[in-house]
Amino acid sequence: MGKVIGALLGFLALRGVYGAVVGAILGHGFDQWQETEAARAARAAGGGGGGDPAEIGDLLFRTAFAVMGYLAKADGRVTDAEIGAARTIMHGLRLDEMHVKRAIEAFGRGKAPDYPIEAELARLRATCGARHDLLRVFLEIQVRAALAGNDLKGPVRGLLLGVAQRLGFSGLEVAQLEAALRLQQGRGWTAPPPAPGARLQSAYEVLGIQASASDEDLKMAYRRQMNENHPDKLVARGLPESMQELAKEKTQRIRQAYEVICEHRGLR
């Protein structure tokens, strides 16, 4: 809205397209300031915003598998590979019989033609508030399932980007997550290592920094990532205990990435 109003006022004030462009740039800055203030207010009002941890955990679990079903049905049908990908996620999360049943039911709801995807994502984001660490776990689950299900081909990629944007993530963040998961897909860190260059690049992407980052920036990024993704903290904030294994794997991946970069740079 700030960009629209700024462009209009700039056009009227300077009588031309140039004024509209200047106004839109200033308006964009105002929009970003507003978003920053809103996020700061949410964090101040209750330890990061969001609802009760138990409520968040239940909603996060159900919505994760429902959206998984929605994305699997993106091209009109759900393949055996996509069903297998969902079951692999369930197995990786070590779900008990009751939670497997709930996950399958949610997956089925997501496949329904009238599944209200936008309303469900809006509800999830509002319930989580400023707890973007939990939403990041949710997004990683979706990327994992989509990669294993159909390699992000067809309409799935566009729909997944839409899901990410509705939760507050950029296309670049999705691309970085996809690159890191592709490198590890089907093998994990304990398998034979990939080519040194690809492994190093993936390590930088896991920590969310550029290869040109200083050693101090590297250490800060590592500490920040470990703090934000610590399994105990995520569970306390509302991450379902059934998803704790995924959080543990994430911290292992962060630690491994840091070690790869430190080895490359000769740091101890």
N, C-alpha and C positions, 0 to 999 in steps of 0.2 A: 504494500500500500504506500509506503514511503517513496518508493521509486516512481509510482504512478503520479502521486501528488507533486513530487519534485519535478518530474518531466513537464507536467502541465504548467506549473508556476514558472519554470525556466523558459518555456516556450513563450508565455505571455510577457515575461519581463524583458527578455532579450529579443523577442520577435523573430524566432527562427528555430531551425533544427538544432543549431549549436547550443542554444539556450536550453532546449529540451534535454540534450545529452548531459550538459553540466548539471541540470536539475536532477536527472535520474541518478547520476553518480552520487550526488549529495544525499539523495533520498535513500539510496542503497546503504550508505554509511549509517543513516538514521535507523534503518531496519535492523542492521547488525547490532547496533547499540541497544535497541529495544530487546532483541533476542538475548543478548548477554545479560541485560538487567533482569529479564524474566527468569533466566536460568539461575542467576545469583539469588534472586528472591526465593526460588523453589528450594535451593540448597539451605538457605537460612531458615526456612519454615519447616523444620523437622528433620534435620540430619540427612539432607539430600533429596527430600521430597518422596512422594510415593506413599502407598498405603501400608496396611499390615503385612508383615513378611509372609504369614501363612496364606493370606489372600493372594499376594503376588505369586508365591510359589505354585499354588493351584492353577491360577490363570495362565502363568507362564508355561506350565506343563501342557495344559489342554490346548492352548493356542499354538504351541510349537508343532504338535502333531496334526492339528487341523490345517494350519498353513502348509505343512508338508504335503498333505493330501490335496490341497488346492493347487499347489504348484505341479504336483504329479499329474493332475488332470488338465494341465494347461493346453495340451495339444488335442484334447478331446477324449483321450483314453489313458488308462493307467497300465503300464507295462509290467511284466514280471520283474524286470530289473528295478523299477521304481518301488515296487512292493518289497523286493529284496533289500533295497537301500534303507527303507523305513525299518525293516526288521533288524538290519545290521545296527542301526542307531539304537534301537531298543536293547539289543544284546550288549552293545558297547556301554550303555548306561546301567547295565546289570539290573534291569527292572524285574520285580517279582511278578507273579501271575496276575495279581490284581491290577498293577500298574500297566502291564502289557495289555490287559483287556481295556483299560481306560484309554490307552494310547491308540489302540485299533479303532475304538469308537470315535475318538476325536478325528483320526485320519479319515474315517468314513464321512463325518460331517463336513470336513473340508472339501471332499470330492463332490458334494451336492451342488447342483447348478445355482441354487439360491444362497450359497454360503456368503454371508455379509462380510467380506474380507476387509473393506475399509473401516466399517464400524468396529470390527474385532481388533484391528491394529490400533485404532484410535483409543479403544478401551485399554488395551495393553499398555500403550505409551502413557496414558493418563494415570493408570494404576502404579506403574513403575516410577513415574515422576522423573526426577533428574538422575535416577539410578541407571545410567547408560551402560554400566558394566554388565548388568543383567540383560539388557537388550542386546548387547554385543554377543553374549553367549547364545541368545535366541537366534541371532543372525548367523552365527557360525554353524548352528545345527542345520539351518535351511541351506546354506551353501554346501555343506557336507552331503546332505541328502540329494541335492540337485546334481552335484558332480557325480555321485555314485549312480544316480538313477538314469540320467540321460546326457551327462557331460555338458550340461547347460546349453543344449542345442534347442533350436526352435524358439517358441515364444517364452520359454521358461526364463531365459536371461532377462528379458525386459520386465517380466512380472516380478522377478526377484529384486531387480533394481528399484522397482516401485515399492516393494515391501520395505527395503532398506531406507528409502527416502522418507517414507511415512513414519519410520522409527527414528529419524534424525541422522542417518548416516549418508555419506556422500558416495558417489560412484567410485571415487578413488579408493575409499576404504574397503569397498566390496572387492575391487580389483586386487588390492594388496592381500586381502584374506584369501581370495581364490588362488593367487599365485603361491602363497605359503602352503595351502592345503593340497594343491596339485603336486607340489614337489614331494609331499609326504604321503600322498594317497596310496593306500594299499601296502605301505611299507613301515611307516613309523621311524623313529630316530634310531632304533636298534638294528635296522637292516643295513645292508651295504650302502655306504654314503654315495650321493650323487656326485656329478662333476663339481670340482672345487668352486668354480665361478658361480654356478647355479646355487650351490649350497650357501655361499657367502651372501649372494644377493637375497636369497630367501631369509637369511638371518636378519639382515637389515629391515626387511619388510615386516618380519615378526615383531621387531622392536619399534616399528613405525618411524624410522629415521633414515636419512640419506647416508650414502657411503662417505660423503664429505663431512659428516658430523665430527665434532671434536671428541677426544677421549672423555672429557668431562660431560658432554652432552650424551655420550653413550652410557655412562654410568647413571646419569639422571634418568634416562629413558628406561634403563633396566630396572632401577628401583621403583619408578612409577608403575611400570607394567606389572611387576611382582606384587606391589601393594594393591593395585586395582583388581588383580585377578586371583588373589589369595582365596582358595576354596572356602576356608572358614568364614572369611568376611562376606563372601558372596552368599553363602548359606544363611548367615545371620541377616542379610539384607533381603532375603526372600527367594534365593535360588533353591529349587526343590532338591532335596538330598539325593534324589534319583539322578540328578545331573551333576553331582559332585565329582564323579569320575572324569567328566569332560573338563571340568575346571582344573583338576589335578594334571590332566594331560596338557592343558594350556600352559600351566606354570612350568611344566617340564620342558615344553617347547621353547618358552621364553628363556629359561636357564641355559638350554642347549644353544640357542641362538647367540646369547651373550658370550658363551665360551668359544664358539666358532669365531666370532669377531675378535675377541681378545687374543686368541691364538694367532689369527692373521696379523694383528697389529703388534704382537709381541708383548702384550700386557699381562700382568700377573694379578 
